[in-house]
Amino acid sequence: MSRILATGATGLQGGAVARELVRRGRPVAAPVRDPASQRARALADLGVELVRGDLDDESSLRSALEGFHGLFACRTS
């Protein structure tokens, strides 16, 4: 099954999407600035793959997107 990258997964909306994808058995990953943060670790504990990425750093996002089938992009403004 193809993997989905969910941005904003450490927040409310993106987190809800990531958790639902996991619940449905989909492989999901989340770009995070700090994989050791409490919110990132909570995602990892649910089975979300953590990939280093920052929405303010285009090159990190290009790297984070490699090998994914789809993207859920969550924006706050």
PyMOL Python script that loads the backbone (N, CA, C, O; Angstrom):
from pymol import cmd

cmd.read_pdbstr("""\
ATOM      1  N   MET A   1       0.848  -1.174   0.000  1.00  0.00           N
ATOM      2  CA  MET A   1       0.000   0.000   0.000  1.00  0.00           C
ATOM      3  C   MET A   1       0.894   1.239   0.000  1.00  0.00           C
ATOM      4  O   MET A   1       1.899   1.273   0.710  1.00  0.00           O
ATOM      5  N   SER A   2       0.543   2.249  -0.781  1.00  0.00           N
ATOM      6  CA  SER A   2       1.381   3.426  -0.913  1.00  0.00           C
ATOM      7  C   SER A   2       1.308   4.334   0.318  1.00  0.00           C
ATOM      8  O   SER A   2       0.271   4.455   0.970  1.00  0.00           O
ATOM      9  N   ARG A   3       2.437   4.961   0.606  1.00  0.00           N
ATOM     10  CA  ARG A   3       2.562   5.795   1.802  1.00  0.00           C
ATOM     11  C   ARG A   3       2.034   7.198   1.556  1.00  0.00           C
ATOM     12  O   ARG A   3       2.109   7.727   0.447  1.00  0.00           O
ATOM     13  N   ILE A   4       1.496   7.789   2.626  1.00  0.00           N
ATOM     14  CA  ILE A   4       0.980   9.150   2.596  1.00  0.00           C
ATOM     15  C   ILE A   4       1.793   9.990   3.564  1.00  0.00           C
ATOM     16  O   ILE A   4       2.076   9.553   4.679  1.00  0.00           O
ATOM     17  N   LEU A   5       2.172  11.192   3.149  1.00  0.00           N
ATOM     18  CA  LEU A   5       2.857  12.131   4.015  1.00  0.00           C
ATOM     19  C   LEU A   5       1.834  13.145   4.498  1.00  0.00           C
ATOM     20  O   LEU A   5       1.155  13.774   3.686  1.00  0.00           O
ATOM     21  N   ALA A   6       1.715  13.311   5.800  1.00  0.00           N
ATOM     22  CA  ALA A   6       0.739  14.231   6.384  1.00  0.00           C
ATOM     23  C   ALA A   6       1.468  15.367   7.093  1.00  0.00           C
ATOM     24  O   ALA A   6       2.116  15.153   8.117  1.00  0.00           O
ATOM     25  N   THR A   7       1.360  16.578   6.540  1.00  0.00           N
ATOM     26  CA  THR A   7       1.972  17.719   7.205  1.00  0.00           C
ATOM     27  C   THR A   7       1.071  18.174   8.347  1.00  0.00           C
ATOM     28  O   THR A   7      -0.128  17.894   8.353  1.00  0.00           O
ATOM     29  N   GLY A   8       1.648  18.867   9.299  1.00  0.00           N
ATOM     30  CA  GLY A   8       0.873  19.370  10.430  1.00  0.00           C
ATOM     31  C   GLY A   8       0.434  18.287  11.390  1.00  0.00           C
ATOM     32  O   GLY A   8      -0.475  18.508  12.190  1.00  0.00           O
ATOM     33  N   ALA A   9       1.056  17.123  11.332  1.00  0.00           N
ATOM     34  CA  ALA A   9       0.599  15.979  12.118  1.00  0.00           C
ATOM     35  C   ALA A   9       0.811  16.150  13.625  1.00  0.00           C
ATOM     36  O   ALA A   9       0.188  15.440  14.415  1.00  0.00           O
ATOM     37  N   THR A  10       1.674  17.072  14.032  1.00  0.00           N
ATOM     38  CA  THR A  10       1.831  17.312  15.469  1.00  0.00           C
ATOM     39  C   THR A  10       0.777  18.297  15.981  1.00  0.00           C
ATOM     40  O   THR A  10       0.723  18.581  17.177  1.00  0.00           O
ATOM     41  N   GLY A  11      -0.048  18.808  15.092  1.00  0.00           N
ATOM     42  CA  GLY A  11      -1.129  19.720  15.474  1.00  0.00           C
ATOM     43  C   GLY A  11      -2.468  19.006  15.490  1.00  0.00           C
ATOM     44  O   GLY A  11      -2.536  17.779  15.413  1.00  0.00           O
ATOM     45  N   LEU A  12      -3.524  19.786  15.589  1.00  0.00           N
ATOM     46  CA  LEU A  12      -4.870  19.209  15.726  1.00  0.00           C
ATOM     47  C   LEU A  12      -5.389  18.592  14.433  1.00  0.00           C
ATOM     48  O   LEU A  12      -5.705  17.403  14.401  1.00  0.00           O
ATOM     49  N   GLN A  13      -5.482  19.384  13.366  1.00  0.00           N
ATOM     50  CA  GLN A  13      -6.075  18.878  12.127  1.00  0.00           C
ATOM     51  C   GLN A  13      -5.190  17.823  11.467  1.00  0.00           C
ATOM     52  O   GLN A  13      -5.661  16.734  11.139  1.00  0.00           O
ATOM     53  N   GLY A  14      -3.917  18.139  11.275  1.00  0.00           N
ATOM     54  CA  GLY A  14      -3.005  17.172  10.669  1.00  0.00           C
ATOM     55  C   GLY A  14      -2.866  15.918  11.510  1.00  0.00           C
ATOM     56  O   GLY A  14      -2.739  14.817  10.976  1.00  0.00           O
ATOM     57  N   GLY A  15      -2.890  16.085  12.838  1.00  0.00           N
ATOM     58  CA  GLY A  15      -2.809  14.938  13.741  1.00  0.00           C
ATOM     59  C   GLY A  15      -4.010  14.029  13.618  1.00  0.00           C
ATOM     60  O   GLY A  15      -3.882  12.805  13.648  1.00  0.00           O
ATOM     61  N   ALA A  16      -5.189  14.637  13.478  1.00  0.00           N
ATOM     62  CA  ALA A  16      -6.413  13.844  13.317  1.00  0.00           C
ATOM     63  C   ALA A  16      -6.359  13.043  12.018  1.00  0.00           C
ATOM     64  O   ALA A  16      -6.768  11.883  11.980  1.00  0.00           O
ATOM     65  N   VAL A  17      -5.857  13.665  10.962  1.00  0.00           N
ATOM     66  CA  VAL A  17      -5.734  12.965   9.673  1.00  0.00           C
ATOM     67  C   VAL A  17      -4.732  11.819   9.791  1.00  0.00           C
ATOM     68  O   VAL A  17      -5.001  10.707   9.336  1.00  0.00           O
ATOM     69  N   ALA A  18      -3.581  12.087  10.399  1.00  0.00           N
ATOM     70  CA  ALA A  18      -2.564  11.036  10.553  1.00  0.00           C
ATOM     71  C   ALA A  18      -3.105   9.868  11.369  1.00  0.00           C
ATOM     72  O   ALA A  18      -2.909   8.711  10.999  1.00  0.00           O
ATOM     73  N   ARG A  19      -3.784  10.160  12.473  1.00  0.00           N
ATOM     74  CA  ARG A  19      -4.339   9.081  13.305  1.00  0.00           C
ATOM     75  C   ARG A  19      -5.396   8.281  12.557  1.00  0.00           C
ATOM     76  O   ARG A  19      -5.460   7.060  12.702  1.00  0.00           O
ATOM     77  N   GLU A  20      -6.224   8.946  11.763  1.00  0.00           N
ATOM     78  CA  GLU A  20      -7.257   8.235  10.998  1.00  0.00           C
ATOM     79  C   GLU A  20      -6.623   7.360   9.915  1.00  0.00           C
ATOM     80  O   GLU A  20      -7.073   6.237   9.685  1.00  0.00           O
ATOM     81  N   LEU A  21      -5.602   7.859   9.263  1.00  0.00           N
ATOM     82  CA  LEU A  21      -4.915   7.043   8.260  1.00  0.00           C
ATOM     83  C   LEU A  21      -4.316   5.792   8.897  1.00  0.00           C
ATOM     84  O   LEU A  21      -4.415   4.698   8.342  1.00  0.00           O
ATOM     85  N   VAL A  22      -3.694   5.959  10.062  1.00  0.00           N
ATOM     86  CA  VAL A  22      -3.138   4.805  10.787  1.00  0.00           C
ATOM     87  C   VAL A  22      -4.264   3.843  11.165  1.00  0.00           C
ATOM     88  O   VAL A  22      -4.129   2.630  11.005  1.00  0.00           O
ATOM     89  N   ARG A  23      -5.368   4.385  11.665  1.00  0.00           N
ATOM     90  CA  ARG A  23      -6.504   3.542  12.069  1.00  0.00           C
ATOM     91  C   ARG A  23      -7.015   2.707  10.896  1.00  0.00           C
ATOM     92  O   ARG A  23      -7.454   1.571  11.076  1.00  0.00           O
ATOM     93  N   ARG A  24      -6.953   3.281   9.700  1.00  0.00           N
ATOM     94  CA  ARG A  24      -7.412   2.578   8.497  1.00  0.00           C
ATOM     95  C   ARG A  24      -6.345   1.660   7.906  1.00  0.00           C
ATOM     96  O   ARG A  24      -6.553   1.038   6.864  1.00  0.00           O
ATOM     97  N   GLY A  25      -5.206   1.584   8.582  1.00  0.00           N
ATOM     98  CA  GLY A  25      -4.161   0.683   8.126  1.00  0.00           C
ATOM     99  C   GLY A  25      -3.262   1.230   7.036  1.00  0.00           C
ATOM    100  O   GLY A  25      -2.507   0.478   6.421  1.00  0.00           O
ATOM    101  N   ARG A  26      -3.331   2.533   6.786  1.00  0.00           N
ATOM    102  CA  ARG A  26      -2.496   3.146   5.752  1.00  0.00           C
ATOM    103  C   ARG A  26      -1.131   3.491   6.308  1.00  0.00           C
ATOM    104  O   ARG A  26      -1.040   3.965   7.441  1.00  0.00           O
ATOM    105  N   PRO A  27      -0.070   3.273   5.559  1.00  0.00           N
ATOM    106  CA  PRO A  27       1.244   3.721   5.985  1.00  0.00           C
ATOM    107  C   PRO A  27       1.300   5.249   5.887  1.00  0.00           C
ATOM    108  O   PRO A  27       1.068   5.815   4.819  1.00  0.00           O
ATOM    109  N   VAL A  28       1.603   5.896   6.982  1.00  0.00           N
ATOM    110  CA  VAL A  28       1.613   7.359   7.021  1.00  0.00           C
ATOM    111  C   VAL A  28       2.899   7.838   7.671  1.00  0.00           C
ATOM    112  O   VAL A  28       3.431   7.211   8.587  1.00  0.00           O
ATOM    113  N   ALA A  29       3.377   8.954   7.175  1.00  0.00           N
ATOM    114  CA  ALA A  29       4.570   9.578   7.732  1.00  0.00           C
ATOM    115  C   ALA A  29       4.273  11.048   7.972  1.00  0.00           C
ATOM    116  O   ALA A  29       3.362  11.623   7.376  1.00  0.00           O
ATOM    117  N   ALA A  30       5.055  11.637   8.851  1.00  0.00           N
ATOM    118  CA  ALA A  30       4.880  13.049   9.173  1.00  0.00           C
ATOM    119  C   ALA A  30       6.223  13.747   9.171  1.00  0.00           C
ATOM    120  O   ALA A  30       7.170  13.280   9.804  1.00  0.00           O
ATOM    121  N   PRO A  31       6.315  14.872   8.459  1.00  0.00           N
ATOM    122  CA  PRO A  31       7.538  15.653   8.557  1.00  0.00           C
ATOM    123  C   PRO A  31       7.542  16.402   9.891  1.00  0.00           C
ATOM    124  O   PRO A  31       6.562  17.060  10.240  1.00  0.00           O
ATOM    125  N   VAL A  32       8.620  16.302  10.617  1.00  0.00           N
ATOM    126  CA  VAL A  32       8.744  16.986  11.910  1.00  0.00           C
ATOM    127  C   VAL A  32      10.100  17.671  11.981  1.00  0.00           C
ATOM    128  O   VAL A  32      11.094  17.177  11.449  1.00  0.00           O
ATOM    129  N   ARG A  33      10.120  18.830  12.654  1.00  0.00           N
ATOM    130  CA  ARG A  33      11.392  19.530  12.845  1.00  0.00           C
ATOM    131  C   ARG A  33      12.240  18.833  13.895  1.00  0.00           C
ATOM    132  O   ARG A  33      13.462  18.750  13.766  1.00  0.00           O
ATOM    133  N   ASP A  34      11.570  18.323  14.956  1.00  0.00           N
ATOM    134  CA  ASP A  34      12.288  17.706  16.071  1.00  0.00           C
ATOM    135  C   ASP A  34      11.687  16.339  16.379  1.00  0.00           C
ATOM    136  O   ASP A  34      10.683  16.258  17.087  1.00  0.00           O
ATOM    137  N   PRO A  35      12.280  15.261  15.860  1.00  0.00           N
ATOM    138  CA  PRO A  35      11.738  13.918  16.096  1.00  0.00           C
ATOM    139  C   PRO A  35      11.725  13.508  17.565  1.00  0.00           C
ATOM    140  O   PRO A  35      11.035  12.556  17.929  1.00  0.00           O
ATOM    141  N   ALA A  36      12.471  14.204  18.408  1.00  0.00           N
ATOM    142  CA  ALA A  36      12.515  13.871  19.842  1.00  0.00           C
ATOM    143  C   ALA A  36      11.455  14.610  20.650  1.00  0.00           C
ATOM    144  O   ALA A  36      11.326  14.373  21.851  1.00  0.00           O
ATOM    145  N   SER A  37      10.687  15.508  20.010  1.00  0.00           N
ATOM    146  CA  SER A  37       9.670  16.257  20.751  1.00  0.00           C
ATOM    147  C   SER A  37       8.565  15.323  21.241  1.00  0.00           C
ATOM    148  O   SER A  37       8.359  14.243  20.685  1.00  0.00           O
ATOM    149  N   GLN A  38       7.871  15.742  22.267  1.00  0.00           N
ATOM    150  CA  GLN A  38       6.806  14.925  22.857  1.00  0.00           C
ATOM    151  C   GLN A  38       5.712  14.603  21.829  1.00  0.00           C
ATOM    152  O   GLN A  38       5.252  13.465  21.743  1.00  0.00           O
ATOM    153  N   ARG A  39       5.306  15.596  21.065  1.00  0.00           N
ATOM    154  CA  ARG A  39       4.248  15.363  20.063  1.00  0.00           C
ATOM    155  C   ARG A  39       4.711  14.420  18.955  1.00  0.00           C
ATOM    156  O   ARG A  39       3.949  13.566  18.502  1.00  0.00           O
ATOM    157  N   ALA A  40       5.946  14.573  18.526  1.00  0.00           N
ATOM    158  CA  ALA A  40       6.480  13.678  17.493  1.00  0.00           C
ATOM    159  C   ALA A  40       6.576  12.251  18.027  1.00  0.00           C
ATOM    160  O   ALA A  40       6.220  11.307  17.321  1.00  0.00           O
ATOM    161  N   ARG A  41       7.043  12.080  19.241  1.00  0.00           N
ATOM    162  CA  ARG A  41       7.159  10.743  19.839  1.00  0.00           C
ATOM    163  C   ARG A  41       5.777  10.098  19.980  1.00  0.00           C
ATOM    164  O   ARG A  41       5.632   8.892  19.782  1.00  0.00           O
ATOM    165  N   ALA A  42       4.770  10.894  20.317  1.00  0.00           N
ATOM    166  CA  ALA A  42       3.407  10.357  20.435  1.00  0.00           C
ATOM    167  C   ALA A  42       2.931   9.824  19.083  1.00  0.00           C
ATOM    168  O   ALA A  42       2.269   8.788  19.027  1.00  0.00           O
ATOM    169  N   LEU A  43       3.259  10.515  18.003  1.00  0.00           N
ATOM    170  CA  LEU A  43       2.906  10.028  16.660  1.00  0.00           C
ATOM    171  C   LEU A  43       3.634   8.728  16.353  1.00  0.00           C
ATOM    172  O   LEU A  43       3.040   7.772  15.855  1.00  0.00           O
ATOM    173  N   ALA A  44       4.922   8.705  16.655  1.00  0.00           N
ATOM    174  CA  ALA A  44       5.713   7.497  16.400  1.00  0.00           C
ATOM    175  C   ALA A  44       5.152   6.311  17.175  1.00  0.00           C
ATOM    176  O   ALA A  44       5.133   5.190  16.667  1.00  0.00           O
ATOM    177  N   ASP A  45       4.697   6.554  18.396  1.00  0.00           N
ATOM    178  CA  ASP A  45       4.114   5.483  19.206  1.00  0.00           C
ATOM    179  C   ASP A  45       2.848   4.911  18.574  1.00  0.00           C
ATOM    180  O   ASP A  45       2.492   3.760  18.826  1.00  0.00           O
ATOM    181  N   LEU A  46       2.170   5.710  17.757  1.00  0.00           N
ATOM    182  CA  LEU A  46       0.967   5.244  17.057  1.00  0.00           C
ATOM    183  C   LEU A  46       1.294   4.496  15.765  1.00  0.00           C
ATOM    184  O   LEU A  46       0.421   3.873  15.160  1.00  0.00           O
ATOM    185  N   GLY A  47       2.554   4.565  15.350  1.00  0.00           N
ATOM    186  CA  GLY A  47       2.949   3.900  14.113  1.00  0.00           C
ATOM    187  C   GLY A  47       3.218   4.846  12.961  1.00  0.00           C
ATOM    188  O   GLY A  47       3.430   4.405  11.831  1.00  0.00           O
ATOM    189  N   VAL A  48       3.212   6.144  13.234  1.00  0.00           N
ATOM    190  CA  VAL A  48       3.513   7.123  12.194  1.00  0.00           C
ATOM    191  C   VAL A  48       5.034   7.185  12.024  1.00  0.00           C
ATOM    192  O   VAL A  48       5.775   7.304  12.999  1.00  0.00           O
ATOM    193  N   GLU A  49       5.478   7.104  10.783  1.00  0.00           N
ATOM    194  CA  GLU A  49       6.903   7.236  10.487  1.00  0.00           C
ATOM    195  C   GLU A  49       7.268   8.717  10.564  1.00  0.00           C
ATOM    196  O   GLU A  49       6.585   9.551   9.970  1.00  0.00           O
ATOM    197  N   LEU A  50       8.318   9.047  11.274  1.00  0.00           N
ATOM    198  CA  LEU A  50       8.766  10.428  11.373  1.00  0.00           C
ATOM    199  C   LEU A  50       9.867  10.670  10.350  1.00  0.00           C
ATOM    200  O   LEU A  50      10.831   9.909  10.266  1.00  0.00           O
ATOM    201  N   VAL A  51       9.713  11.741   9.571  1.00  0.00           N
ATOM    202  CA  VAL A  51      10.753  12.147   8.635  1.00  0.00           C
ATOM    203  C   VAL A  51      11.114  13.593   8.957  1.00  0.00           C
ATOM    204  O   VAL A  51      10.241  14.414   9.237  1.00  0.00           O
ATOM    205  N   ARG A  52      12.402  13.893   8.913  1.00  0.00           N
ATOM    206  CA  ARG A  52      12.829  15.250   9.228  1.00  0.00           C
ATOM    207  C   ARG A  52      12.390  16.177   8.105  1.00  0.00           C
ATOM    208  O   ARG A  52      12.672  15.925   6.934  1.00  0.00           O
ATOM    209  N   GLY A  53      11.699  17.248   8.470  1.00  0.00           N
ATOM    210  CA  GLY A  53      11.231  18.216   7.490  1.00  0.00           C
ATOM    211  C   GLY A  53      10.702  19.452   8.179  1.00  0.00           C
ATOM    212  O   GLY A  53      10.228  19.386   9.313  1.00  0.00           O
ATOM    213  N   ASP A  54      10.780  20.574   7.497  1.00  0.00           N
ATOM    214  CA  ASP A  54      10.335  21.854   8.026  1.00  0.00           C
ATOM    215  C   ASP A  54       9.624  22.597   6.900  1.00  0.00           C
ATOM    216  O   ASP A  54      10.188  22.767   5.820  1.00  0.00           O
ATOM    217  N   LEU A  55       8.408  23.035   7.140  1.00  0.00           N
ATOM    218  CA  LEU A  55       7.636  23.717   6.100  1.00  0.00           C
ATOM    219  C   LEU A  55       8.293  25.016   5.645  1.00  0.00           C
ATOM    220  O   LEU A  55       7.969  25.527   4.573  1.00  0.00           O
ATOM    221  N   ASP A  56       9.201  25.551   6.435  1.00  0.00           N
ATOM    222  CA  ASP A  56       9.912  26.766   6.054  1.00  0.00           C
ATOM    223  C   ASP A  56      11.209  26.477   5.301  1.00  0.00           C
ATOM    224  O   ASP A  56      11.946  27.403   4.960  1.00  0.00           O
ATOM    225  N   ASP A  57      11.492  25.208   5.040  1.00  0.00           N
ATOM    226  CA  ASP A  57      12.737  24.814   4.376  1.00  0.00           C
ATOM    227  C   ASP A  57      12.394  23.921   3.185  1.00  0.00           C
ATOM    228  O   ASP A  57      12.166  22.720   3.336  1.00  0.00           O
ATOM    229  N   GLU A  58      12.363  24.531   1.997  1.00  0.00           N
ATOM    230  CA  GLU A  58      11.942  23.814   0.791  1.00  0.00           C
ATOM    231  C   GLU A  58      12.765  22.558   0.532  1.00  0.00           C
ATOM    232  O   GLU A  58      12.207  21.526   0.161  1.00  0.00           O
ATOM    233  N   SER A  59      14.071  22.626   0.720  1.00  0.00           N
ATOM    234  CA  SER A  59      14.905  21.455   0.426  1.00  0.00           C
ATOM    235  C   SER A  59      14.586  20.298   1.365  1.00  0.00           C
ATOM    236  O   SER A  59      14.634  19.140   0.953  1.00  0.00           O
ATOM    237  N   SER A  60      14.258  20.596   2.628  1.00  0.00           N
ATOM    238  CA  SER A  60      13.909  19.503   3.548  1.00  0.00           C
ATOM    239  C   SER A  60      12.583  18.868   3.142  1.00  0.00           C
ATOM    240  O   SER A  60      12.395  17.664   3.313  1.00  0.00           O
ATOM    241  N   LEU A  61      11.669  19.662   2.610  1.00  0.00           N
ATOM    242  CA  LEU A  61      10.386  19.105   2.160  1.00  0.00           C
ATOM    243  C   LEU A  61      10.558  18.254   0.906  1.00  0.00           C
ATOM    244  O   LEU A  61       9.917  17.213   0.768  1.00  0.00           O
ATOM    245  N   ARG A  62      11.408  18.688   0.008  1.00  0.00           N
ATOM    246  CA  ARG A  62      11.671  17.880  -1.194  1.00  0.00           C
ATOM    247  C   ARG A  62      12.219  16.508  -0.789  1.00  0.00           C
ATOM    248  O   ARG A  62      11.813  15.482  -1.334  1.00  0.00           O
ATOM    249  N   SER A  63      13.130  16.505   0.158  1.00  0.00           N
ATOM    250  CA  SER A  63      13.691  15.236   0.645  1.00  0.00           C
ATOM    251  C   SER A  63      12.620  14.407   1.336  1.00  0.00           C
ATOM    252  O   SER A  63      12.540  13.196   1.126  1.00  0.00           O
ATOM    253  N   ALA A  64      11.795  15.051   2.161  1.00  0.00           N
ATOM    254  CA  ALA A  64      10.762  14.338   2.915  1.00  0.00           C
ATOM    255  C   ALA A  64       9.736  13.701   1.994  1.00  0.00           C
ATOM    256  O   ALA A  64       9.182  12.655   2.332  1.00  0.00           O
ATOM    257  N   LEU A  65       9.467  14.301   0.836  1.00  0.00           N
ATOM    258  CA  LEU A  65       8.437  13.803  -0.081  1.00  0.00           C
ATOM    259  C   LEU A  65       8.889  12.624  -0.943  1.00  0.00           C
ATOM    260  O   LEU A  65       8.055  11.970  -1.570  1.00  0.00           O
ATOM    261  N   GLU A  66      10.168  12.347  -0.985  1.00  0.00           N
ATOM    262  CA  GLU A  66      10.659  11.261  -1.842  1.00  0.00           C
ATOM    263  C   GLU A  66      10.056   9.922  -1.433  1.00  0.00           C
ATOM    264  O   GLU A  66      10.094   9.542  -0.263  1.00  0.00           O
ATOM    265  N   GLY A  67       9.502   9.217  -2.405  1.00  0.00           N
ATOM    266  CA  GLY A  67       8.976   7.884  -2.175  1.00  0.00           C
ATOM    267  C   GLY A  67       7.537   7.825  -1.680  1.00  0.00           C
ATOM    268  O   GLY A  67       7.062   6.750  -1.316  1.00  0.00           O
ATOM    269  N   PHE A  68       6.826   8.960  -1.658  1.00  0.00           N
ATOM    270  CA  PHE A  68       5.441   8.961  -1.186  1.00  0.00           C
ATOM    271  C   PHE A  68       4.469   9.028  -2.340  1.00  0.00           C
ATOM    272  O   PHE A  68       4.756   9.620  -3.380  1.00  0.00           O
ATOM    273  N   HIS A  69       3.313   8.414  -2.147  1.00  0.00           N
ATOM    274  CA  HIS A  69       2.262   8.387  -3.150  1.00  0.00           C
ATOM    275  C   HIS A  69       1.386   9.631  -3.055  1.00  0.00           C
ATOM    276  O   HIS A  69       0.953  10.166  -4.076  1.00  0.00           O
ATOM    277  N   GLY A  70       1.125  10.092  -1.840  1.00  0.00           N
ATOM    278  CA  GLY A  70       0.210  11.208  -1.650  1.00  0.00           C
ATOM    279  C   GLY A  70       0.664  12.115  -0.531  1.00  0.00           C
ATOM    280  O   GLY A  70       1.546  11.780   0.259  1.00  0.00           O
ATOM    281  N   LEU A  71       0.030  13.281  -0.488  1.00  0.00           N
ATOM    282  CA  LEU A  71       0.349  14.289   0.501  1.00  0.00           C
ATOM    283  C   LEU A  71      -0.924  14.894   1.038  1.00  0.00           C
ATOM    284  O   LEU A  71      -1.788  15.314   0.269  1.00  0.00           O
ATOM    285  N   PHE A  72      -1.052  14.944   2.371  1.00  0.00           N
ATOM    286  CA  PHE A  72      -2.091  15.733   3.002  1.00  0.00           C
ATOM    287  C   PHE A  72      -1.389  16.971   3.525  1.00  0.00           C
ATOM    288  O   PHE A  72      -0.533  16.875   4.404  1.00  0.00           O
ATOM    289  N   ALA A  73      -1.742  18.133   2.992  1.00  0.00           N
ATOM    290  CA  ALA A  73      -1.082  19.377   3.369  1.00  0.00           C
ATOM    291  C   ALA A  73      -2.024  20.201   4.242  1.00  0.00           C
ATOM    292  O   ALA A  73      -3.097  20.611   3.801  1.00  0.00           O
ATOM    293  N   CYS A  74      -1.614  20.432   5.467  1.00  0.00           N
ATOM    294  CA  CYS A  74      -2.395  21.206   6.420  1.00  0.00           C
ATOM    295  C   CYS A  74      -1.755  22.569   6.582  1.00  0.00           C
ATOM    296  O   CYS A  74      -0.565  22.667   6.880  1.00  0.00           O
ATOM    297  N   ARG A  75      -2.537  23.626   6.387  1.00  0.00           N
ATOM    298  CA  ARG A  75      -2.063  24.998   6.554  1.00  0.00           C
ATOM    299  C   ARG A  75      -2.842  25.658   7.673  1.00  0.00           C
ATOM    300  O   ARG A  75      -4.007  25.337   7.907  1.00  0.00           O
ATOM    301  N   THR A  76      -2.198  26.574   8.357  1.00  0.00           N
ATOM    302  CA  THR A  76      -2.898  27.276   9.422  1.00  0.00           C
ATOM    303  C   THR A  76      -3.300  28.686   9.009  1.00  0.00           C
ATOM    304  O   THR A  76      -4.151  29.288   9.664  1.00  0.00           O
ATOM    305  N   SER A  77      -2.723  29.224   7.959  1.00  0.00           N
ATOM    306  CA  SER A  77      -3.122  30.568   7.523  1.00  0.00           C
ATOM    307  C   SER A  77      -3.009  30.723   6.036  1.00  0.00           C
ATOM    308  O   SER A  77      -3.305  31.792   5.502  1.00  0.00           O
TER     309      SER A  77
END
""", "prot")
cmd.dss("prot")
cmd.show_as("cartoon", "prot")
cmd.util.cbc("prot")
cmd.orient("prot")
